[in-house]
Amino acid sequence: MPERLIPPPRFLPLFAVIALIASLAACSVFPDRYPLKGDNDPHNGVARVHRMPIHGIDVSHWQGDIDWHQARRAGTRFAFIKATEGGLHLDRKFHENWEGARRAGIPRGAYHFVFWCRDAAEQAAWFIENVPRARDALPPVLDVEWNNHSRKCSRHVPRDEALRKIRTMLSMMEAHYGQMPIIYTDINFHRDVLEGAHFDNPFWLRSVAAEPHERYRNRRFTFWQWTQTGTVPGIRGEVDRNVFYGSEGEWSQFLSTQCDPRDLDRLYQRGVCRVK
């Protein structure tokens, strides 16, 4: 077949020119903020996350040995590190990861995975026993989800009981660390227990196929876990990837006050936010 000639740009339809300009503008205005990252199973429903500036990870012993300096050079701005689970389990990589992130200059916070079969005060005390108070640490995190895959504690407790346990642990953690803990949760647990319940705490929401506002009714996020199949230099295999809701300025304010900037005026009197 004879070669088809492509018409010069001046003959392109107007709508095509507009689309091309918009596409080029998007590339320049919204650069990928984490260029060395990856995702082994990307989902179009969370594509907006790549235009957000503050990206991080959450890790446990499942990630093995981490090169924290390499992860930082790749653009990792924060890390949440698994510390404890239930009332007896300490993640075997916690102290190594805690110090590794600190030495690399990555802001880090520790999280506790709740067991619903265990006394709430015992769990908070176990977390407090194992996670040091550090002025440079992010607020502690309470990870609340159903333990469906646990061989020891897979039952669902009644909503009122779950809320009592959550409030007990949050209160103890706040009193000890002087910071307002972050609540991590997923879609199912939020629907069953947290929806409609009031908390002053910032939320870290899991949503890997859609933006959080499409999955969580009336729940604002401070952090968003948007994939569990991420790849990041310095980590072998897959890792959860997360993003902070706001701008560079809002991130700086969060780091300096340890509170969501949108809540500073309301929470300042509680003594959980540092002086701006």
LOMI-479885 format. One line per 3 residues: their letters; for each residue x, y, z of N, C-alpha, C. Coordinates in Angstrom, 3 decimals, padded with zeros to 6 digits. Each point is the difference from the previous one (the first is absolute). Layout:
a) X Y Z X Y Z X Y Z ~ ... .
This chain:
mpe) 000.852 -001.192 000.000 -000.852 001.192 000.000 000.888 001.242 000.000 ~ -000.413 001.078 -000.694 000.795 001.226 000.014 000.026 000.604 001.404 ~ 001.121 000.637 000.322 000.138 000.610 001.320 -000.952 001.178 000.135 .
rli) -000.700 000.053 001.164 -000.923 001.109 000.258 000.763 001.136 000.652 ~ -000.220 001.169 -000.507 000.668 001.165 000.551 -000.823 000.571 001.145 ~ 000.696 000.397 001.081 -000.673 000.617 001.149 -000.065 001.495 -000.247 .
ppp) -001.170 000.589 000.072 -000.119 001.433 -000.272 000.748 000.810 001.033 ~ 000.524 001.131 -000.387 000.682 000.866 000.965 -000.978 000.445 001.073 ~ 000.518 000.443 001.162 -000.857 000.338 001.135 -001.078 001.017 -000.314 .
rfl) 000.222 000.915 -000.965 -001.012 001.025 -000.243 -001.287 -000.569 -000.568 ~ 000.052 -001.260 -000.498 -001.207 -000.612 -000.537 -000.694 -000.904 001.020 ~ 000.556 -000.110 001.200 -000.660 -000.811 001.021 -001.301 000.666 000.429 .
plf) -001.027 -000.793 000.299 -001.242 000.597 000.502 000.272 000.768 001.283 ~ -000.795 001.040 000.224 000.203 000.854 001.166 -000.050 -000.793 001.298 ~ -000.937 -000.948 000.134 -000.131 -000.746 001.253 001.247 -000.834 000.273 .
avi) 000.653 -000.487 -001.078 001.215 -000.800 000.190 001.147 000.873 000.488 ~ 000.080 001.223 -000.543 001.047 000.931 000.447 -000.189 000.331 001.473 ~ -001.232 000.273 000.394 -000.297 000.336 001.393 000.369 -001.170 000.914 .
ali) -000.345 -001.212 -000.438 000.301 -001.182 000.817 001.513 -000.181 000.155 ~ 000.737 000.249 -001.101 001.455 -000.148 000.056 000.615 001.017 000.952 ~ -000.455 001.236 -000.081 000.518 001.043 000.886 -000.303 -000.338 001.450 .
asl) -001.200 -000.468 000.263 -000.387 -000.352 001.374 000.854 -001.124 000.540 ~ 000.270 -000.975 -000.875 000.818 -001.126 000.422 001.414 000.437 000.351 ~ 000.596 000.845 -000.844 001.351 000.487 000.260 000.042 000.857 001.249 .
aac) -001.041 000.787 000.194 -000.046 000.858 001.193 -000.093 -000.844 001.257 ~ -000.783 -001.065 -000.060 -000.143 -000.870 001.167 001.325 -000.627 000.368 ~ 000.780 -000.366 -001.013 001.297 -000.629 000.270 000.945 000.971 000.692 .
svf) -000.077 001.275 -000.367 000.937 000.964 000.568 -000.476 000.536 001.342 ~ -001.318 000.169 000.165 -000.531 000.561 001.231 -000.074 -001.061 001.086 ~ -000.275 -001.249 -000.361 -000.157 -001.072 000.968 001.048 -001.089 -000.224 .
pdr) 001.273 000.279 000.287 001.011 -001.036 -000.171 -000.194 -001.110 001.014 ~ 000.455 -001.197 -000.324 -000.058 -001.100 000.944 000.927 000.328 001.161 ~ -000.549 000.014 001.214 000.763 000.440 001.161 000.926 -001.087 000.539 .
ypl) -000.074 -001.193 -000.548 000.747 -001.130 000.550 000.486 -000.814 -001.187 ~ 000.888 000.565 -000.836 000.268 -000.538 -001.341 000.603 -001.401 -000.015 ~ 000.644 -000.426 001.074 000.643 -001.311 -000.003 -000.887 -001.094 000.581 .
kgd) -001.204 000.358 000.354 -000.921 -000.980 000.563 -000.608 -000.881 -001.074 ~ -000.815 -000.964 000.443 -000.746 -000.811 -000.941 -001.213 -000.588 000.682 ~ -000.817 -000.659 -000.779 -001.164 -000.712 000.522 -000.226 -001.196 -000.915 .
ndp) 000.075 -001.184 000.567 -000.131 -001.207 -000.810 -001.425 -000.273 -000.457 ~ -000.970 000.667 000.589 -001.395 -000.203 -000.391 -000.746 001.331 000.066 ~ 000.337 000.942 -000.876 -000.589 001.341 000.072 -001.497 -000.021 -000.292 .
hng) -000.721 000.930 000.612 -001.446 000.108 -000.195 -000.334 001.431 -000.416 ~ -000.781 000.130 -001.056 -000.355 001.324 -000.505 -000.777 000.823 001.024 ~ -000.684 -000.670 000.913 -000.819 000.711 000.978 000.784 000.846 000.971 .
var) 001.314 -000.242 000.103 000.819 000.777 000.927 001.059 000.820 -000.739 ~ -000.199 000.231 -001.276 001.024 000.654 -000.827 000.350 001.400 000.505 ~ -000.935 000.694 000.621 000.263 001.370 000.468 001.131 000.053 001.016 .
vhr) 000.251 -001.121 000.665 001.003 -000.006 001.062 001.381 000.391 -000.514 ~ 000.257 -000.239 -001.273 001.323 000.297 -000.547 000.259 001.496 -000.133 ~ -001.041 000.810 000.111 000.177 001.451 -000.040 000.147 000.602 001.392 .
mpi) -000.095 -000.843 001.026 000.100 000.494 001.374 001.468 -000.031 000.442 ~ 000.446 000.985 000.770 001.444 000.172 000.197 000.661 -000.847 001.081 ~ -000.717 -000.425 001.053 000.659 -000.595 001.170 -000.307 -001.484 000.072 .
hgi) 000.962 -000.832 -000.410 -000.199 -001.445 -000.058 000.823 -000.725 001.053 ~ -000.532 -001.129 000.456 000.709 -000.802 000.985 -000.385 -001.459 -000.076 ~ 000.446 -000.764 000.996 -000.189 -001.448 000.019 -000.416 -000.441 001.399 .
dvs) -000.512 -001.229 000.104 -000.090 -000.647 001.305 000.595 -001.393 -000.121 ~ 000.719 -000.425 001.038 000.803 -001.209 -000.080 -000.115 -000.831 001.277 ~ 000.386 -001.265 -000.138 000.134 -000.916 001.135 001.140 -000.954 -000.344 .
hwq) 000.126 -001.081 000.759 001.069 -000.964 -000.272 -000.154 -000.658 -001.361 ~ -001.202 000.071 -000.585 -000.221 -000.626 -001.309 000.838 000.648 -001.089 ~ 000.445 001.228 000.206 000.833 000.675 -001.009 001.481 -000.378 000.135 .
gdi) 000.358 -000.779 001.010 001.384 -000.431 000.157 000.925 001.159 000.329 ~ 001.240 -000.099 -000.442 000.988 001.045 000.243 -000.246 001.173 -000.950 ~ -000.121 001.176 000.566 -000.302 001.198 -000.786 001.223 000.903 -000.048 .
dwh) 000.320 000.496 -001.181 001.021 001.028 -000.157 -000.714 001.344 000.115 ~ -000.035 000.542 001.205 -000.785 001.207 000.261 000.569 001.222 -000.713 ~ 001.319 000.058 -000.135 000.587 001.141 -000.704 -000.397 -000.010 -001.478 .
qar) -000.034 -001.184 -000.596 -000.426 -000.091 -001.394 -001.471 000.363 -000.138 ~ -000.811 -000.454 000.943 -001.427 000.337 -000.034 -000.208 001.503 000.118 ~ 000.792 000.649 000.840 -000.127 001.452 000.140 000.427 000.713 -001.277 .
rag) 001.116 -000.436 -000.583 000.457 000.635 -001.237 -001.027 -000.153 -001.119 ~ -000.789 -001.069 000.056 -001.017 -000.232 -001.033 -001.237 000.875 000.181 ~ -000.085 000.724 001.124 -001.134 000.897 000.193 -000.941 -000.385 001.116 .
trf) 000.369 -000.951 000.838 -000.852 -000.399 001.125 000.027 001.098 001.053 ~ -001.164 000.575 000.328 -000.071 001.142 000.902 -000.437 -000.377 001.411 ~ -000.580 -001.192 000.168 -000.395 -000.455 001.330 -000.156 -001.507 -000.020 .
afi) 000.005 -000.597 001.198 -000.180 -001.451 000.120 -000.757 -000.313 001.280 ~ -000.965 -000.879 -000.106 -000.652 -000.572 001.167 000.515 -001.426 000.163 ~ 000.437 -000.329 001.204 000.713 -001.243 000.261 -000.780 -000.838 001.003 .
kat) -000.240 -001.258 -000.342 -000.730 -000.864 000.918 000.829 -000.244 001.249 ~ -000.633 000.187 001.150 000.676 -000.234 001.273 -000.583 -001.217 000.705 ~ -001.284 000.069 000.334 -000.590 -001.033 000.844 -001.320 -000.487 -000.555 .
egg) -000.418 -001.141 000.541 -001.261 -000.641 -000.402 -000.558 -000.688 001.241 ~ -001.278 000.235 000.286 -000.586 -000.615 001.180 000.697 000.462 001.266 ~ 000.255 -000.954 000.909 000.617 000.355 001.270 001.328 -000.662 000.258 .
lhl) 000.519 -000.766 -000.983 001.244 -000.731 000.221 000.981 000.074 -001.168 ~ -000.492 000.338 -001.194 000.847 -000.099 -001.193 000.703 001.317 -000.285 ~ 001.311 -000.069 -000.208 000.805 001.127 -000.461 000.584 -000.372 -001.351 .
drk) -000.215 000.861 -000.996 000.557 -000.284 -001.325 001.519 -000.095 000.105 ~ 000.546 -001.068 -000.532 001.424 -000.260 000.206 000.913 000.992 -000.707 ~ -000.536 000.761 -000.922 000.807 001.006 -000.692 -000.267 001.419 000.514 .
fhe) -000.844 000.137 001.034 -000.414 001.343 000.388 001.177 000.886 000.380 ~ 000.810 -000.419 000.942 001.072 000.873 000.485 001.015 000.294 -001.100 ~ 000.278 -000.988 -000.827 000.917 000.221 -001.123 -000.573 001.020 -000.978 .
nwe) -001.281 -000.136 -000.339 -000.637 000.949 -000.919 -000.133 001.385 000.624 ~ -000.323 000.045 001.285 -000.171 001.273 000.708 001.282 000.818 -000.050 ~ 001.127 -000.651 000.291 001.278 000.693 -000.015 000.490 000.253 -001.425 .
gar) -000.260 -000.932 -000.908 000.419 000.188 -001.382 -000.655 001.195 -000.640 ~ -001.307 000.160 000.220 -000.703 001.160 -000.542 000.519 001.290 000.634 ~ 000.242 -000.030 001.312 000.517 001.193 000.667 001.356 000.412 -000.561 .
rag) 000.895 -000.967 -000.157 001.338 000.318 -000.503 -000.053 000.549 -001.426 ~ -000.984 -000.457 -000.773 -000.130 000.480 -001.383 -000.716 001.342 -000.086 ~ -000.536 000.480 001.120 -000.693 001.280 -000.007 -001.417 -000.069 -000.524 .
ipr) -000.626 -001.184 000.096 -001.394 -000.160 -000.439 -000.907 000.105 001.220 ~ -000.915 000.960 000.052 -000.952 000.057 001.107 -000.751 -001.322 000.113 ~ -000.075 -000.550 001.229 -000.622 -001.313 000.146 -000.884 -000.047 001.234 .
gay) -001.031 -000.832 -000.120 -000.900 -000.259 001.107 -000.201 -001.497 000.146 ~ -000.411 -000.432 001.181 -000.207 -001.420 000.283 -001.492 -000.305 000.059 ~ -000.359 -001.243 -000.384 -001.414 -000.360 000.078 -000.217 -001.306 000.752 .
hfv) -001.191 -000.067 000.622 -000.435 -001.177 000.747 -001.197 -000.622 -000.701 ~ 000.083 -001.305 -000.251 -001.094 -000.746 -000.625 -000.863 -000.607 001.109 ~ -001.270 000.406 000.034 -000.894 -000.377 001.095 -000.501 -001.432 -000.152 .
fwc) 000.012 -000.737 001.120 -000.660 -001.302 000.091 -001.277 000.187 000.817 ~ -001.130 -000.394 -000.566 -001.282 000.247 000.666 -000.262 -000.971 001.148 ~ 000.780 -001.070 000.092 -000.153 -000.950 001.096 000.844 000.389 001.215 .
rda) 000.747 001.067 -000.078 000.930 000.386 001.060 -000.489 001.264 000.692 ~ 000.263 000.095 001.295 -000.385 001.167 000.773 000.645 001.256 -000.581 ~ -000.774 001.078 -000.097 000.484 001.222 -000.641 001.146 000.631 000.779 .
aeq) -000.120 000.097 001.321 001.048 000.627 000.802 001.304 -000.792 -000.083 ~ -000.098 -001.324 -000.047 001.200 -000.831 -000.137 000.703 000.279 -001.331 ~ -000.784 000.170 -001.049 000.595 000.255 -001.317 000.699 001.356 -000.041 .
aaw) -000.654 001.028 000.545 000.626 001.321 000.020 001.275 -000.019 000.836 ~ -000.043 -000.706 001.132 001.185 -000.088 000.863 001.146 -000.722 -000.707 ~ -000.329 -001.008 -000.800 001.029 -000.738 -000.747 000.654 000.894 -001.048 .
fie) -000.800 000.780 -000.689 000.541 000.947 -000.978 000.913 001.009 000.696 ~ -000.472 000.562 001.103 000.766 001.007 000.736 001.316 -000.580 000.512 ~ -000.023 -001.260 000.415 001.212 -000.650 000.501 001.061 -000.139 -001.085 .
nvp) -000.425 -000.148 -001.247 000.938 -000.324 -001.071 000.342 001.149 -000.941 ~ -000.801 001.051 -000.006 000.240 001.116 -000.930 000.485 001.208 000.792 ~ 001.219 000.453 -000.250 000.540 001.121 000.786 -000.697 001.312 -000.317 .
rar) 000.015 000.874 000.989 -000.452 001.371 -000.250 001.142 000.742 -000.681 ~ -000.262 000.552 -001.158 001.032 000.720 -000.745 -000.604 001.284 -000.543 ~ 000.638 001.106 000.278 -000.557 001.290 -000.408 -000.101 000.116 -001.512 .
dal) 000.869 -000.705 -000.720 -000.019 000.111 -001.456 -000.926 -001.015 -000.659 ~ -000.740 -000.777 000.795 -000.864 -001.039 -000.575 -001.354 000.564 -000.417 ~ -000.572 -000.614 -001.018 -001.381 000.299 -000.357 -000.922 -000.554 001.087 .
ppv) -001.250 000.461 000.064 -000.915 -000.538 001.007 -000.139 -001.512 -000.138 ~ -000.245 -000.695 001.122 -000.235 -001.444 -000.067 -001.293 -000.305 -000.738 ~ -000.074 -001.222 -000.503 -001.151 -000.407 -000.818 -000.682 -001.215 000.628 .
ldv) -001.330 000.043 000.048 -000.800 -001.150 000.410 -000.637 -000.595 -001.252 ~ 000.394 -001.226 -000.329 -000.469 -000.698 -001.200 -001.215 -000.836 000.376 ~ -001.187 000.428 -000.445 -001.239 -000.697 000.340 -000.641 -000.563 -001.259 .
ewn) -000.044 -001.304 -000.069 -000.654 -000.741 -001.083 -000.395 -001.356 000.572 ~ -000.832 -000.722 -000.686 -000.379 -001.334 000.467 001.162 -000.967 -000.201 ~ 000.164 -000.907 000.936 001.093 -000.974 -000.051 -000.447 -001.271 -000.712 .
nhs) -000.525 000.145 -001.203 -000.620 -001.138 -000.690 000.957 -001.156 -000.253 ~ 001.267 000.289 -000.177 000.954 -001.052 -000.361 000.817 -000.492 001.194 ~ -000.345 000.475 001.188 000.741 -000.424 001.185 -000.422 -001.409 000.433 .
rkc) 000.964 -000.806 000.367 -000.299 -001.335 000.511 -000.369 000.044 001.480 ~ 000.279 001.129 000.650 -000.238 000.108 001.430 -001.228 000.829 000.349 ~ -000.352 000.950 -000.858 -001.053 000.949 000.383 -000.676 000.572 -001.236 .
srh) -000.914 -000.758 -000.574 -000.661 000.447 -001.224 -001.419 000.503 000.225 ~ -000.477 000.000 001.255 -001.402 000.364 000.227 -000.231 001.500 -000.140 ~ -001.216 000.355 -000.397 -000.417 001.385 -000.054 -000.706 000.335 001.306 .
vpr) 000.462 001.013 000.703 -000.648 000.393 001.243 -001.113 000.990 -000.321 ~ -000.964 000.164 000.894 -001.065 000.990 -000.236 000.574 001.410 -000.149 ~ -000.722 000.829 -000.737 000.482 001.353 -000.293 000.314 000.787 001.265 .
dea) -000.889 -000.035 000.985 000.220 000.764 001.227 001.267 -000.458 000.713 ~ 000.239 -001.302 000.020 001.210 -000.517 000.639 001.247 000.446 -000.752 ~ -000.041 -000.061 -001.323 001.146 000.431 -000.798 000.299 001.470 000.237 .
lrk) -001.027 000.850 000.031 000.212 001.428 000.220 000.577 000.266 001.385 ~ -000.461 -000.738 001.019 000.559 000.174 001.344 001.487 -000.351 000.014 ~ 000.353 -001.097 -000.629 001.402 -000.403 -000.054 000.845 001.050 -000.720 .
irt) -000.507 000.480 -001.114 000.737 001.003 -000.779 000.236 001.254 000.820 ~ -001.036 000.501 000.664 000.136 001.236 000.766 000.941 -000.186 001.190 ~ -000.015 -001.174 000.619 000.924 -000.272 001.105 001.441 000.050 -000.472 .
mls) 000.288 -000.668 -001.115 001.376 -000.032 -000.505 000.453 001.371 -000.476 ~ -000.869 000.727 -000.693 000.363 001.343 -000.455 000.317 000.911 001.183 ~ -000.812 -000.091 001.038 000.194 000.849 001.170 001.332 -000.287 000.685 .
mme) 000.336 -001.281 000.158 001.261 -000.360 000.645 001.199 000.416 -000.843 ~ -000.092 -000.186 -001.296 001.103 000.385 -000.877 000.193 001.519 -000.004 ~ -001.095 000.740 -000.045 000.095 001.457 000.010 000.608 000.501 001.307 .
ahy) -000.418 -000.583 001.121 000.516 000.434 001.297 001.494 -000.259 000.114 ~ 000.468 -001.121 -000.533 001.411 -000.355 000.137 000.890 000.787 -000.958 ~ -000.409 000.126 -001.252 000.870 000.621 -001.009 -000.234 001.490 -000.158 .
gqm) -001.099 000.505 000.554 -000.284 001.418 -000.155 -000.339 000.387 -001.417 ~ -000.415 -000.956 -000.803 -000.374 000.225 -001.395 -001.364 -000.643 -000.242 ~ -000.759 000.565 -000.894 -001.282 -000.597 -000.344 000.238 -001.152 -000.970 .
pii) -000.319 -001.236 000.392 000.263 -001.138 -000.884 -000.800 000.076 -001.295 ~ 000.548 -000.626 -001.020 -000.655 -000.142 -001.299 -000.769 -001.309 -000.006 ~ -001.172 -000.006 -000.605 -000.793 -001.223 -000.156 000.150 -000.501 -001.431 .
ytd) 000.532 -001.222 -000.142 000.035 -000.667 -001.308 -001.177 -000.964 -000.074 ~ -000.674 -000.037 -001.148 -001.081 -000.964 -000.151 -000.232 -000.311 -001.471 ~ -000.810 -001.044 -000.232 -000.364 -000.367 -001.367 -001.498 000.178 -000.206 .
inf) -000.445 -000.260 -001.214 -001.388 000.290 -000.377 -000.991 -000.814 000.826 ~ 000.249 -001.291 000.177 -000.956 -000.862 000.696 -000.139 000.364 001.470 ~ 001.134 000.203 000.669 -000.082 000.323 001.419 -000.631 001.366 000.209 .
hrd) 000.330 000.939 -000.846 -000.610 001.323 000.124 -001.514 -000.086 -000.170 ~ -000.449 -000.767 -000.960 -001.439 -000.161 -000.223 -000.672 -000.639 001.215 ~ 000.636 -001.028 000.574 -000.619 -000.759 001.092 000.078 000.710 001.342 .
vle) 001.049 000.777 000.234 000.245 000.534 001.346 000.144 001.519 000.031 ~ 000.796 000.572 -000.857 000.394 001.399 000.152 -000.926 001.002 -000.671 ~ -000.750 -000.448 -000.981 -000.868 000.938 -000.713 -000.990 000.633 000.968 .
gah) -000.049 001.317 -000.001 -000.903 000.733 000.880 000.561 000.287 001.377 ~ 001.137 -000.585 000.353 000.624 000.245 001.303 000.929 001.204 -000.099 ~ -000.034 000.854 001.022 000.837 001.210 -000.032 001.347 -000.257 000.658 .
fdn) 001.055 000.423 -000.675 001.355 -000.011 000.547 000.688 001.292 -000.413 ~ 000.758 000.577 000.912 000.828 001.147 -000.359 001.268 -000.444 -000.720 ~ 000.311 -001.275 000.091 001.255 -000.532 -000.542 000.054 000.091 -001.515 .
pfw) 001.199 000.186 -000.539 000.165 -000.096 -001.461 -000.187 -001.437 -000.453 ~ -000.456 -000.182 -001.228 -000.240 -001.331 -000.545 000.969 -000.303 -001.136 ~ 000.436 -001.251 -000.019 000.817 -000.571 -001.067 -000.868 -001.094 -000.621 .
lrs) -000.464 000.228 -001.218 -001.008 -000.858 -000.619 000.595 -000.845 -001.118 ~ -000.413 -001.250 -000.025 000.396 -000.910 -001.077 -001.069 000.014 -001.095 ~ 000.427 000.264 -001.244 -000.899 -000.066 -001.146 000.855 -000.172 -001.245 .
vaa) 000.014 -001.213 -000.555 000.951 -000.321 -001.067 -000.634 -000.023 -001.400 ~ -001.307 000.235 -000.079 -000.656 -000.034 -001.305 -000.800 001.265 -000.294 ~ -000.027 000.917 000.954 -000.740 001.249 -000.181 000.507 001.001 001.019 .
eph) -000.288 001.270 -000.242 000.394 001.011 000.969 -000.825 -000.144 001.278 ~ 000.575 000.361 001.146 -000.679 -000.253 001.277 -001.422 000.555 000.087 ~ -000.239 001.184 -000.574 -001.346 000.569 000.130 -001.057 -000.844 -000.710 .
ery) 000.431 -000.890 -000.897 -000.944 -000.872 -000.681 -000.326 -001.251 000.808 ~ 000.782 -000.283 001.021 -000.169 -001.233 000.779 -000.360 000.242 001.461 ~ 000.293 001.192 000.514 -000.230 000.299 001.413 -000.984 001.153 000.119 .
rnr) -001.085 -000.242 000.657 -001.033 001.014 000.130 000.387 001.007 001.083 ~ 000.113 001.260 -000.374 000.245 001.085 000.953 001.241 -000.235 000.858 ~ 001.061 -000.512 -000.613 001.237 -000.202 000.762 001.170 000.600 -000.775 .
rft) 000.571 001.017 000.530 001.137 000.678 -000.616 001.287 -000.760 000.310 ~ 000.933 -000.037 -000.947 001.261 -000.678 000.264 001.144 000.982 000.151 ~ 000.940 -000.369 000.858 001.278 000.698 000.085 001.056 -000.773 -000.789 .
fwq) -000.046 -001.340 000.109 000.855 -000.875 -000.795 -000.892 -000.992 -000.757 ~ 000.475 -000.397 -001.158 -000.760 -000.908 -000.861 000.931 -001.130 -000.453 ~ -000.360 -001.234 000.341 000.720 -001.178 -000.506 -000.684 -000.422 -001.293 .
wtq) 000.721 000.167 -001.110 -000.663 -000.142 -001.293 000.447 -001.222 -000.799 ~ 001.023 -000.711 000.442 000.351 -001.273 -000.644 000.778 -000.870 000.968 ~ -000.146 -001.307 -000.163 000.795 -000.956 000.768 001.020 -000.705 -000.895 .
tgt) 000.070 000.404 -001.254 000.902 -000.649 -000.958 001.059 000.970 -000.509 ~ 000.361 000.970 000.824 000.978 000.990 -000.410 001.418 -000.543 -000.002 ~ 000.862 000.678 -000.732 001.432 -000.294 000.018 000.748 001.297 000.253 .
vpg) 001.040 -000.091 000.823 000.779 001.166 000.393 001.468 -000.407 000.087 ~ 000.916 000.754 -000.585 001.415 -000.311 000.148 000.392 -000.140 001.471 ~ 000.822 -000.998 000.283 000.413 -000.263 001.368 -000.805 -001.081 000.675 .
irg) -001.100 -000.432 -000.667 -000.860 -001.042 000.560 -000.170 -001.090 -001.042 ~ 000.345 -001.218 000.376 -000.204 -001.132 -000.901 -001.454 -000.451 000.088 ~ -000.617 -000.231 -001.142 -001.387 -000.432 000.000 -000.954 001.173 000.117 .
evd) -001.245 -000.306 000.294 -001.055 001.011 000.006 -000.146 000.641 001.381 ~ -000.548 001.214 -000.011 -000.182 000.755 001.233 -001.238 000.871 -000.138 ~ -000.700 000.215 001.127 -001.129 000.930 -000.001 000.502 001.413 -000.243 .
rnv) -000.711 000.731 -000.844 000.347 001.389 -000.262 -001.133 000.906 000.455 ~ 000.374 001.170 000.494 -000.944 000.917 000.621 000.286 001.421 -000.449 ~ -000.956 000.889 000.267 000.185 001.403 -000.347 -000.645 000.863 001.078 .
fyg) 000.599 001.143 000.259 -000.562 001.026 000.885 -000.965 000.843 -000.802 ~ -001.041 000.496 000.645 -001.071 000.664 -000.743 000.414 001.306 -000.666 ~ 000.991 000.717 000.581 000.149 001.401 -000.353 001.271 000.381 -000.722 .
seg) 000.289 001.297 000.070 001.097 000.632 -000.726 001.305 -000.109 000.783 ~ 001.076 000.486 -000.601 001.283 000.058 000.695 -000.109 000.853 001.266 ~ -000.694 001.124 -000.112 -000.158 000.866 001.160 -000.797 -000.667 001.105 .
ews) -001.058 -000.692 -000.363 -000.809 -000.694 001.006 000.775 -001.158 000.633 ~ 000.842 -000.658 -000.797 000.841 -001.059 000.555 000.988 000.566 001.020 ~ 000.622 001.113 -000.325 000.917 000.639 000.942 -000.715 000.371 001.291 .
qfl) -001.226 000.469 -000.133 -000.787 000.367 001.178 -000.354 -001.242 000.811 ~ -000.325 -001.090 -000.670 -000.306 -001.248 000.708 001.225 -000.475 000.780 ~ 001.171 000.036 -000.632 001.213 -000.456 000.671 000.328 000.872 001.206 .
stq) -000.222 001.288 -000.106 000.380 000.899 001.093 -000.992 -000.009 001.147 ~ -001.270 -000.306 -000.282 -001.028 000.040 001.048 -000.476 -001.384 000.429 ~ 000.222 -001.014 -000.850 -000.483 -001.366 000.232 -001.521 -000.101 -000.057 .
cdp) -000.645 000.975 -000.602 -001.452 -000.003 -000.168 -000.345 000.349 -001.445 ~ -001.140 -000.508 -000.459 -000.496 000.374 -001.316 -000.210 001.513 -000.025 ~ 000.611 000.707 -000.950 -000.128 001.463 -000.032 -001.440 000.491 -000.010 .
rdl) -000.911 -000.788 -000.534 -001.400 000.406 -000.054 -000.660 000.003 001.369 ~ 000.655 -000.632 001.002 -000.598 -000.132 001.326 000.729 000.790 001.076 ~ 001.021 000.747 -000.376 000.841 000.648 001.006 -000.793 000.911 000.934 .
drl) -000.820 000.846 -000.559 -000.749 000.944 000.844 -000.892 -000.737 000.989 ~ -000.581 -001.084 -000.438 -000.940 -000.740 000.849 000.708 -000.825 001.067 ~ 001.187 -000.526 -000.323 000.659 -000.939 000.899 001.094 000.608 000.862 .
yqr) 000.359 001.230 -000.283 001.142 000.597 000.693 -000.188 -000.025 001.514 ~ -001.226 000.274 000.474 -000.247 000.054 001.435 000.132 -001.351 000.677 ~ -000.030 -001.083 -000.758 000.139 -001.326 000.612 001.447 -000.336 000.355 .
gvc) 000.923 000.785 -000.504 001.394 -000.231 000.323 000.674 -001.082 -000.799 ~ -000.639 -000.459 -001.070 000.580 -001.065 -000.820 000.705 000.545 -001.240 ~ -000.100 001.290 -000.235 000.671 000.625 -001.139 001.125 000.873 000.512 .
rvk) 001.184 -000.135 -000.614 001.107 000.855 000.375 -000.287 001.441 -000.415 ~ 000.699 000.927 000.628 -000.151 001.403 -000.350 000.502 000.217 -001.419 ~ -000.784 000.699 -000.801 000.376 000.268 -001.386 001.190 000.935 -000.079 .
